Amino acid sequence: MGYWVVKVADGERTVSTTTISSREFNQDAGGAKKAADKGQVIITDRGKPWHVLLSFEDYRKLLGKGPSLLEVV
C-alpha cells in the first residue's frame, strides 16, 4: 500500500490518518480495513479526497451515540 500517515494526539490514543488512492483500495481492501482500526482512511480519486473509511467505533463517536441497547445486554 502506498500511503502516508499523519499521527494526531486524540486524548487517550494516537489517531492516524491514512491516505490511499481508490486503485490501492481496490487492490488491498483488507489493508485499508486494518488501517481504519488505527484511524480514518481517506480514499482519493484522481488525487482528490473522495471517501473516508472509519471503524464502526469511530463512526459512532462521530455521531455522538452511545452503545445500543443490544450492545449493553
C-alpha positions in Angstrom: 0.0 0.0 0.0 1.5 3.3 -1.0 0.2 5.8 1.6 1.3 8.4 4.1 0.3 8.5 7.8 -0.2 11.6 9.9 -0.5 10.9 13.7 -2.5 13.3 15.8 -2.9 13.1 19.6 -6.5 12.3 20.5 -6.5 12.4 24.3 -6.4 8.7 25.1 -4.7 7.4 22.0 -2.9 8.3 18.9 -5.0 8.5 15.8 -3.5 8.1 12.4 -4.9 9.4 9.1 -4.0 7.2 6.1 -4.5 8.4 2.6 -4.7 5.9 -0.3 -5.9 6.0 -3.9 -9.1 4.3 -5.0 -6.9 2.0 -7.1 -4.9 1.0 -4.0 -8.1 0.5 -2.0 -9.4 -1.9 -4.7 -6.2 -3.9 -4.7 -5.9 -4.1 -0.9 -9.2 -3.5 0.9 -8.0 -5.7 3.8 -5.0 -3.4 4.4 -7.3 -0.4 4.3 -9.6 -2.0 6.9 -6.6 -2.7 9.1 -5.5 0.9 8.7 -9.1 2.1 9.7 -8.7 0.3 13.0 -5.9 2.8 13.8 -7.7 5.9 12.4 -9.5 7.3 9.4 -8.6 6.3 5.9 -9.0 8.9 3.2 -9.6 7.3 -0.2 -8.7 9.6 -3.1 -10.0 9.7 -6.7 -7.7 11.4 -9.2 -5.8 12.9 -6.3 -8.8 14.4 -4.5 -10.3 13.2 -1.3 -13.4 11.3 -2.2 -14.4 8.8 0.6 -13.5 8.2 4.2 -13.3 4.7 5.8 -13.8 4.6 9.6 -14.1 1.8 12.1 -17.6 1.4 13.4 -16.5 2.6 16.8 -15.1 5.9 15.3 -18.3 6.3 13.3 -20.5 6.0 16.4 -18.2 8.6 18.1 -18.7 10.9 15.2 -22.5 10.6 15.5 -22.2 11.1 19.3 -24.2 8.0 20.1 -23.5 5.6 22.9 -23.9 1.9 22.7 -27.2 0.4 21.6 -29.5 -1.5 23.9 -28.4 -4.7 22.2 -24.7 -4.0 22.9 -25.5 -3.2 26.6 -27.4 -6.5 27.1 
